[in-house]
């Protein structure tokens, strides 16, 4: 491995707002935080812009 990688996926529901902490365009996932403070990865295909 070249860098550490956490595979935790953050469950989300349609309409929920999350903060994108770190975007990884190469993988197609973003590290996000929800309103409860939980963090994990969410695929770009399910995220929308504000």
Contact map, one row per residue, 1 for C-alpha under 8 A:
11110000000000000000000000000000000000000000000000
11110000000000000000000000000000000000000000000000
11111000000000000000000000000000000000000000000000
11111100000000000000000000000000000000000000000000
00111110000000000000000000000000000000000000000000
00011111000000000000000000000000000000000000000000
00001111100000000000000000000000000000011000000000
00000111110000000000000000000000000000111000000000
00000011111000000000000000000000000000011100000000
00000001111100000000000000000001000001111100000000
00000000111110000000000000000000000000000100000000
00000000011111010000000000000000000000000000000000
00000000001111110000000000000000000000000000000000
00000000000111110000000000000000000000000000000000
00000000000011111000000000000000000000000000000000
00000000000111111100000000000000000000000000000000
00000000000000111110000000000000011000000000000000
00000000000000011111000000000001111000000000000000
00000000000000001111100000000001110000000000000000
00000000000000000111111000000111100000000000000000
00000000000000000011111000000111100000000000000000
00000000000000000001111100000111000000000000000000
00000000000000000001111110001110000000000000000000
00000000000000000000011111111110000000000000000000
00000000000000000000001111111100000000000000000000
00000000000000000000000111110000000000000000000000
00000000000000000000000111111000000000000000000000
00000000000000000000000111111100000000000011100000
00000000000000000000001110111110000000001111000000
00000000000000000001111110011111000000001111000000
00000000000000000001111100001111100000111100000000
00000000010000000111110000000111110000111100000000
00000000000000000111100000000011111111110000000000
00000000000000001110000000000001111111100000000000
00000000000000001100000000000000111111000000000000
00000000000000000000000000000000111111000000000000
00000000000000000000000000000000111111100000000000
00000000010000000000000000000000111111110000000000
00000001010000000000000000000011110011111000000000
00000011110000000000000000000011100001111100000000
00000011110000000000000000001111000000111110000000
00000000111000000000000000001111000000011111011000
00000000000000000000000000011100000000001111111000
00000000000000000000000000011100000000000111111000
00000000000000000000000000010000000000000011111000
00000000000000000000000000000000000000000111111100
00000000000000000000000000000000000000000111111110
00000000000000000000000000000000000000000000011111
00000000000000000000000000000000000000000000001111
00000000000000000000000000000000000000000000000111
